[in-house]
Amino acid sequence: MLVVDQERITAAQLRDMQDRFEAREPFGSGLRGFYALCSNDPLFVVAIVALMRRRGDSVLLLHGDTPRDTAVRLAVKAGCAGLFDQSIEGYAALPPSGDAGQGEPLIPSLFQYSSGTTGEPKLIGRPWEEIGAEIASYNERLRSRGLAGETPVVLASIAHSYGLIAGVLSAFERGVQPVVCGTKHPMAIVRRLAEHPNHLLYAVPALLQGLMPLFGRGGARLHAVVSSGAPMPIGLYEQLRQTGATLVQQYGCTEAGCVSLAIGMASHDDLGEALGHAELHATADPAELTVSAFGRGIATGDLGCMAAEGRARFLGRIDDLINVSGLKVMPAEVEEVLGRLPGIAEAVVYRGAHPASGETAVAMVVAKEGATVTSEQAREWCLRHLPPYKVPSAVRVVEFIPKMPSGKISRKLLAQGGA
């Protein structure tokens, strides 16, 4: 049924655990409710979410590292009746209040706050029925490409819909046993992959980047990799491609879940084709990507285009466009150029202030292990490959690029001088 690190849990054991949970507060009354969940225990998260889905409860997923006072504030704001803090014993009822209506939303749903990379996080709910349709179309696409029987090895957080729905719940529906890695120790991950040679590895780009030294020539073998949660840097794509693994990029949004899969990625920005439950609208020229799903139109805020082969490409966030003296600079374009400079492992470009032009592009770059890169080299490289207005006015060489807990980079925070 499920493996968490090295512990194998059968379907009967999982059901026994859920039965014990259901006998405790707040489930004893038999009434449906709306509860927040904040836990770093993967087994507890899977068990309690599956239980609430079966019961018709609603759940707000919070990152397991969220401080308790912040978790309480977010849960109260959402209108949750209670909070599960790390375990079933950590349950506490909450005072009435909130955005979604305290106690029981109209439709049993999975709730999340948006990432907040460009502004205040928004509370977004998705009915369990819609999630079931997403899982069905997701699994159908995997079957059509011969990946449905592979063993999911889930490094992505299951306190997020990517790891939970794509990594775990969809595997349950396919009848395969997911392996959830609670520990992120590199050698433990290598052992899990070796134990399951026909694996489908679920991770975010930042984690994959940190693991790449293990997958070099003569290192651990990669079979198939799914990346999501943030755009894949071109340098990481090139490194992964050299391993010979099947590369998959998963694209979606909080409002609709997984929208498209690029199985056998043609480029680092390949978003592939839409799944059966959704439509991904893109044009030949760069424009906002929009999604149609479950009778709703969704403006993603992402900039993209449709490539000649009918697969969508991701070009960046519209909010991240930089206006240099009236000329628009797409950070992703500059990052791609920087990523092609030998010796650069990762790059981010974001908005800076300039006394004459108002806005300017600035960059952070991380050198590959054992390589040396200077700011001057990076700027000279850009001058050779870009118009002058797109060249970063400043390039900082750093040991790492600050990221949010989800693994995403917030250019807004970087522009404000934060992490």
PAMARMI-336771 format. One line per field, with one value per residue (C-alpha): x, y, z; residue number from 1. Coordinates in nm, 3 decimals, padded with zeros to 5 digits. Layout:
X <- [X:...]
Y <- [Y:...]
Z <- [Z:...]
k <- [NUM:...]
This chain:
X <- [00.000:00.265:00.630:00.754:01.134:01.192:00.858:00.607:00.241:-00.025:-00.378:-00.508:-00.262:-00.356:-00.727:-00.664:-00.485:-00.774:-01.026:-00.836:-00.835:-01.207:-01.285:-01.116:-01.198:-01.314:-01.446:-01.649:-01.962:-01.986:-02.043:-01.843:-01.598:-01.320:-00.981:-00.627:-00.336:00.023:00.258:00.602:00.498:00.428:00.236:00.009:-00.056:-00.146:-00.366:-00.558:-00.608:-00.731:-00.966:-01.108:-01.153:-01.347:-01.559:-01.638:-01.449:-01.250:-00.883:-00.645:-00.288:-00.016:00.358:00.480:00.746:00.495:00.532:00.231:00.117:00.131:-00.053:-00.326:-00.357:-00.385:-00.633:-00.853:-00.836:-00.951:-01.241:-01.121:-01.295:-00.968:-00.598:-00.406:-00.061:00.187:-00.027:-00.376:-00.288:-00.202:-00.560:-00.707:-01.041:-01.029:-01.254:-01.510:-01.387:-01.247:-01.271:-01.428:-01.695:-01.622:-01.684:-01.817:-01.764:-02.047:-01.851:-01.597:-01.264:-00.888:-00.774:-00.434:-00.293:-00.128:00.250:00.257:00.559:00.407:00.170:-00.047:-00.125:-00.485:-00.702:-00.803:-01.024:-01.071:-01.361:-01.258:-01.468:-01.249:-00.935:-01.068:-01.112:-00.759:-00.617:-00.805:-00.673:-00.323:-00.312:-00.447:-00.162:00.095:-00.060:-00.048:00.326:00.413:00.482:00.176:00.346:00.661:00.717:00.672:00.960:00.830:01.081:00.836:00.651:00.317:00.193:00.161:-00.073:00.218:00.359:00.025:-00.196:00.046:00.292:00.072:-00.305:-00.271:-00.045:-00.312:-00.562:-00.319:-00.266:00.106:00.289:00.438:00.761:00.764:01.105:01.059:01.434:01.616:01.961:02.127:02.249:01.908:01.754:02.010:01.925:01.550:01.614:01.838:01.570:01.317:01.508:01.193:01.119:00.932:01.113:00.899:01.102:01.132:01.417:01.604:01.627:01.722:01.999:02.144:02.134:02.296:02.650:02.515:02.390:02.702:02.910:02.938:02.695:02.341:02.105:01.801:01.509:01.239:01.214:00.912:00.989:00.736:00.681:00.916:01.056:01.347:01.673:01.840:02.160:01.970:01.785:02.112:02.258:01.950:01.937:02.290:02.176:01.951:01.648:01.297:01.233:00.886:00.788:00.453:00.271:-00.034:-00.190:-00.347:-00.696:-00.688:-00.410:-00.191:-00.285:-00.020:00.268:00.577:00.683:01.019:01.096:01.209:01.354:01.389:01.078:00.862:00.516:00.390:00.023:-00.287:-00.442:-00.795:-00.969:-00.825:-00.734:-00.414:-00.446:-00.134:-00.057:00.240:00.351:00.433:00.115:-00.050:-00.122:-00.484:-00.650:-01.005:-01.106:-01.432:-01.627:-01.392:-01.143:-00.821:-00.570:-00.240:-00.026:00.235:00.387:00.415:00.372:00.283:00.579:00.562:00.508:00.194:00.355:00.334:00.648:00.693:00.857:00.818:00.576:00.408:00.464:00.837:00.875:01.130:01.063:01.400:01.334:01.011:01.160:01.045:01.296:01.186:01.399:01.374:01.541:01.838:01.856:01.874:02.171:02.347:02.278:02.473:02.791:03.028:03.069:02.726:02.497:02.201:02.095:01.810:01.732:01.506:01.409:01.650:01.642:01.838:01.871:01.828:01.615:01.400:01.417:01.708:01.784:02.011:02.123:02.249:02.449:02.580:02.899:02.922:03.124:03.493:03.430:03.512:03.289:03.320:03.061:03.261:03.263:02.887:02.819:03.059:02.887:02.547:02.679:02.782:02.439:02.182:02.090:02.249:01.919:01.870:02.217:02.209:02.356:02.491:02.568:02.632:02.812:02.659:02.684:02.309:01.996:01.736:01.417:01.081:00.988:00.811:01.138:01.017:01.213:01.033:01.177:00.961:01.139:01.479:01.401:01.309:01.637:01.477:01.509]
Y <- [00.000:00.253:00.274:00.563:00.558:00.190:00.122:-00.074:-00.007:-00.244:-00.140:-00.311:-00.122:00.209:00.138:00.040:00.371:00.560:00.373:00.483:00.841:00.832:00.731:01.045:01.414:01.574:01.283:01.111:01.316:01.180:01.530:01.662:01.940:02.165:02.108:02.236:01.993:02.090:01.792:01.669:01.304:01.171:00.867:01.081:01.322:01.042:00.862:01.167:01.315:00.983:00.951:01.301:01.247:00.927:01.092:01.401:01.641:01.937:01.988:02.283:02.168:02.370:02.316:02.093:02.343:02.623:02.761:02.679:03.038:03.099:02.773:02.874:03.218:03.073:02.808:03.062:03.294:03.009:02.926:02.587:02.427:02.283:02.224:01.896:02.007:01.731:01.441:01.326:01.408:01.763:01.844:02.165:02.330:02.686:02.990:03.074:03.311:03.306:03.331:02.996:02.983:02.816:02.447:02.305:02.452:02.386:02.130:01.891:02.015:02.025:02.378:02.539:02.887:02.998:03.026:03.403:03.444:03.759:03.882:03.793:03.418:03.339:03.063:02.823:02.516:02.224:01.977:01.616:01.529:01.752:01.602:01.257:01.369:01.513:01.184:00.985:01.195:01.204:00.826:00.786:00.997:00.790:00.469:00.598:00.661:00.337:00.494:00.383:00.076:00.251:00.294:00.654:00.763:01.085:01.344:01.632:01.744:01.570:01.875:02.015:01.892:01.795:01.535:01.437:01.408:01.331:01.134:00.942:00.954:00.891:00.592:00.446:00.471:00.295:00.015:00.081:00.131:00.479:00.521:00.844:00.970:01.152:01.186:01.388:01.247:01.194:00.839:00.732:00.861:00.672:00.351:00.397:00.447:00.139:-00.068:00.040:00.050:00.120:00.435:00.756:01.014:01.312:01.616:01.993:02.143:02.279:01.930:01.770:02.028:01.935:01.564:01.587:01.506:01.161:01.092:01.175:00.931:00.606:00.729:00.629:00.539:00.748:00.580:00.849:01.192:01.418:01.782:02.042:02.324:02.563:02.602:02.372:02.566:02.495:02.379:02.120:02.003:01.948:01.754:01.534:01.469:01.329:01.060:00.902:00.913:00.982:01.346:01.473:01.831:01.873:02.206:02.321:02.577:02.569:02.622:02.325:02.093:01.929:02.072:01.929:01.682:01.707:01.341:01.316:01.686:01.854:02.154:02.289:02.507:02.233:02.211:01.936:01.881:01.928:01.638:01.521:01.722:02.058:02.277:02.483:02.784:02.933:03.127:03.134:03.469:03.515:03.583:03.482:03.111:03.040:02.721:02.590:02.323:02.217:02.495:02.769:02.989:03.049:03.323:03.171:03.485:03.282:03.392:03.126:03.030:02.731:02.568:02.439:02.079:02.171:02.170:02.472:02.649:02.842:03.184:03.324:03.510:03.819:04.001:03.936:04.124:04.406:04.741:04.886:05.230:05.105:04.778:04.450:04.198:03.841:03.706:03.351:03.454:03.608:03.312:03.074:03.266:03.271:02.900:02.829:02.990:02.704:02.692:02.826:02.582:02.811:03.168:03.401:03.739:03.991:04.357:04.618:04.997:05.223:05.604:05.665:05.382:05.330:04.951:04.728:04.357:04.221:03.863:03.608:03.309:02.996:02.836:02.463:02.262:02.312:02.596:02.966:03.231:03.608:03.881:04.029:03.698:03.664:04.017:03.977:03.651:03.823:04.111:03.855:03.691:03.961:04.317:04.562:04.652:04.285:04.250:04.255:04.576:04.376:04.007:03.862:03.530:03.355:03.016:02.958:03.133:03.192:02.994:02.963:02.642:02.518:02.540:02.834:03.153:03.477:03.745:03.996:03.919:03.923:04.264:04.385:04.253:03.959:03.581]
Z <- [00.000:00.110:00.214:00.429:00.434:00.521:00.693:00.485:00.568:00.439:00.344:00.660:00.881:00.721:00.773:01.139:01.189:01.033:01.248:01.560:01.435:01.361:01.718:01.852:01.858:01.632:01.425:01.696:01.627:01.272:01.132:00.842:00.923:00.796:00.959:00.910:00.894:00.976:01.010:00.907:00.951:00.598:00.723:00.941:00.653:00.411:00.664:00.785:00.436:00.296:00.595:00.552:00.180:00.247:00.517:00.309:00.536:00.408:00.487:00.470:00.397:00.569:00.535:00.818:00.928:00.979:01.335:01.551:01.603:01.227:01.157:01.403:01.243:00.892:01.002:01.180:00.879:00.654:00.884:01.008:01.305:01.434:01.371:01.367:01.481:01.385:01.516:01.612:01.974:01.867:01.764:01.902:01.831:01.695:01.747:01.475:01.204:00.854:00.479:00.391:00.660:00.994:01.035:00.708:00.360:00.116:-00.086:00.073:-00.058:-00.029:00.057:00.015:00.028:-00.296:-00.287:-00.239:-00.469:-00.622:-00.352:-00.053:-00.046:-00.145:00.000:-00.278:-00.243:-00.482:-00.436:-00.387:-00.693:-00.911:-00.761:-00.851:-01.212:-01.215:-01.083:-01.349:-01.638:-01.484:-01.461:-01.812:-01.949:-01.756:-01.892:-02.248:-02.211:-02.031:-01.690:-01.492:-01.344:-01.226:-00.851:-00.735:-00.510:-00.361:-00.242:-00.288:00.023:00.061:00.247:-00.106:-00.380:-00.608:-00.372:-00.220:-00.528:-00.811:-00.602:-00.356:-00.420:-00.794:-00.718:-00.488:-00.776:-01.014:-00.764:-00.724:-00.395:-00.350:-00.156:00.046:00.156:00.485:00.520:00.255:00.334:-00.005:00.059:00.191:-00.132:-00.340:-00.151:-00.215:-00.587:-00.601:-00.422:-00.686:-01.017:-01.223:-01.026:-01.102:-00.890:-00.776:-00.671:-00.705:-00.910:-00.607:-00.454:-00.785:-00.826:-00.488:-00.572:-00.916:-00.793:-00.698:-01.050:-01.248:-01.448:-01.254:-00.988:-00.895:-01.181:-01.264:-01.443:-01.470:-01.307:-01.256:-01.179:-01.068:-00.821:-01.002:-01.354:-01.436:-01.491:-01.823:-01.651:-01.448:-01.759:-01.944:-01.650:-01.617:-01.989:-01.975:-01.728:-01.993:-01.762:-01.890:-01.798:-01.714:-01.633:-01.459:-01.491:-01.304:-01.077:-00.732:-00.880:-01.120:-01.002:-01.264:-01.604:-01.837:-01.854:-02.073:-02.089:-02.261:-02.223:-02.545:-02.361:-02.008:-02.055:-02.213:-02.051:-02.281:-02.356:-02.143:-01.953:-02.026:-01.754:-01.863:-02.158:-02.168:-02.397:-02.553:-02.869:-03.105:-02.962:-02.591:-02.393:-02.067:-02.038:-01.948:-01.830:-01.871:-01.621:-01.455:-01.625:-01.507:-01.686:-01.495:-01.566:-01.455:-01.450:-01.640:-01.967:-02.235:-02.597:-02.813:-02.984:-03.339:-03.227:-03.030:-02.686:-02.458:-02.334:-02.009:-02.040:-01.689:-01.465:-01.609:-01.279:-01.315:-01.646:-01.614:-01.783:-01.892:-02.044:-02.198:-02.325:-02.169:-02.035:-01.960:-01.671:-01.807:-02.133:-01.952:-01.711:-02.007:-02.149:-01.811:-01.770:-02.088:-01.954:-01.864:-01.488:-01.390:-01.210:-01.143:-01.217:-01.127:-01.281:-01.112:-01.103:-00.971:-00.949:-01.184:-01.147:-01.522:-01.666:-01.355:-01.368:-01.457:-01.465:-01.194:-01.142:-00.893:-01.014:-00.845:-00.977:-01.038:-00.788:-00.862:-01.108:-01.076:-01.230:-01.187:-01.224:-01.511:-01.698:-01.658:-01.787:-02.079:-02.173:-02.169:-02.383:-02.645:-02.655:-02.566:-02.661:-02.414:-02.243:-02.143:-01.991:-01.607:-01.472:-01.178:-01.129:-00.784:-00.750:-00.447:-00.278:-00.306:-00.430:-00.155:-00.203:-00.030:00.160:-00.155:-00.348:-00.555:-00.604:-00.520:-00.747:-00.562:-00.233:-00.402:-00.550:-00.202:-00.065:00.119:00.097]
k <- [1:2:3:4:5:6:7:8:9:10:11:12:13:14:15:16:17:18:19:20:21:22:23:24:25:26:27:28:29:30:31:32:33:34:35:36:37:38:39:40:41:42:43:44:45:46:47:48:49:50:51:52:53:54:55:56:57:58:59:60:61:62:63:64:65:66:67:68:69:70:71:72:73:74:75:76:77:78:79:80:81:82:83:84:85:86:87:88:89:90:91:92:93:94:95:96:97:98:99:100:101:102:103:104:105:106:107:108:109:110:111:112:113:114:115:116:117:118:119:120:121:122:123:124:125:126:127:128:129:130:131:132:133:134:135:136:137:138:139:140:141:142:143:144:145:146:147:148:149:150:151:152:153:154:155:156:157:158:159:160:161:162:163:164:165:166:167:168:169:170:171:172:173:174:175:176:177:178:179:180:181:182:183:184:185:186:187:188:189:190:191:192:193:194:195:196:197:198:199:200:201:202:203:204:205:206:207:208:209:210:211:212:213:214:215:216:217:218:219:220:221:222:223:224:225:226:227:228:229:230:231:232:233:234:235:236:237:238:239:240:241:242:243:244:245:246:247:248:249:250:251:252:253:254:255:256:257:258:259:260:261:262:263:264:265:266:267:268:269:270:271:272:273:274:275:276:277:278:279:280:281:282:283:284:285:286:287:288:289:290:291:292:293:294:295:296:297:298:299:300:301:302:303:304:305:306:307:308:309:310:311:312:313:314:315:316:317:318:319:320:321:322:323:324:325:326:327:328:329:330:331:332:333:334:335:336:337:338:339:340:341:342:343:344:345:346:347:348:349:350:351:352:353:354:355:356:357:358:359:360:361:362:363:364:365:366:367:368:369:370:371:372:373:374:375:376:377:378:379:380:381:382:383:384:385:386:387:388:389:390:391:392:393:394:395:396:397:398:399:400:401:402:403:404:405:406:407:408:409:410:411:412:413:414:415:416:417:418:419]
